[in-house]
Amino acid sequence: MQVKIKDYCDEQDTKMVGFEITYKEREFNIDKFVPLKEGTTREEYIDSAWNMAEPEINKWKSDIDNTGLFWNPITKELSQWYLLKRNRKT
């Protein structure tokens, strides 16, 4: 997973931090607004925004993890490879 800061600016009484997430060749953008507080560093604002965004990012990643898998209706299993196992009686 690659995380890029796409936006970082003041919006009224908040610091808007935008993330551009790249995961498995897909992109997700998310913005979070952190209350302005005197003495807060750039890294602290970004960390606070990340903590706010992380549950949504993790949900998106878990959805991506299921994309592209193969479903075997006979064995009822997901797989990264397509291999159809048949129940054969000999």
N, C-alpha and C positions, 0 to 999 in steps of 0.2 A: 504494500500500500504506500502510495506517495501522497504527501500532504503539502499543498502550496497555499500560501496566504494570498488570496486574490484581491481582498479589500481590507483596508485598515484606515478608518477615519472617524472623526467626531460627528455624531448626529444628535443634535440638541443636547440632552444631558447624558448621552451614552457614547460608548466607543463601539463602533460597528466593526466586527471582524468577520471577514468572509473566507471560507475555506474552499479549495478546489481539491477534491479527493479523486485519485486515480487508483482503480483496483481492477485487476483482471481485464485491462484494456477498456474499462468503462469509467465514466466520469460522473461525479456527483458534486453539486455546489450547494453550500449551506451558509447562511449568514446568522450571526448571533450578536445580540446587543448587550453590552456589559455596562452597568452604571459607572459613570466617571467618578474617580476618587483621586484626590490630590496625592501625589507621591507614588502612584501605581506605575510600575514599569511596563514597557511594551510587552515583555515576556509574561508578566502577570496577567495583563489583559488577554493575551492570546491563550494562555493556559486556562483562564476562567471561561473564555468562549469555547475552547475545546471541550472542557468538562460539560458544558451545556449541550454541545452538539453531539458528543460521543454516543449517546443512546440511539439517536437517529441514524448516525453513520453505521453503527453496528447492525441495526435492523436492515439497512440497505445492503450491507455486505452479506448478511445471512441470506437475503433474497438472491443475490448474485451467485452465491455458492451453489444454489440449486439449479441455476440456469445452465443448460448444456449437458446435464446428466442424462443418462439413459434409464428408462423405466422398463423393467422386465415384468410383464404382467403375469408370468407363470410363477416366478419365485417371489414376486412382490418386493423386489429389491431395486435400489438405485445403484448405478455404477457409472464410472467414468468411461467405461468401454461397453460396447454393445456386444453381448454374447448371450444368445438366447438358449437357455438350458431347457431341454425338454425332458419330461418324465417319460421314460420309455420302459415298457414291460418286455422282458426278454423271456 
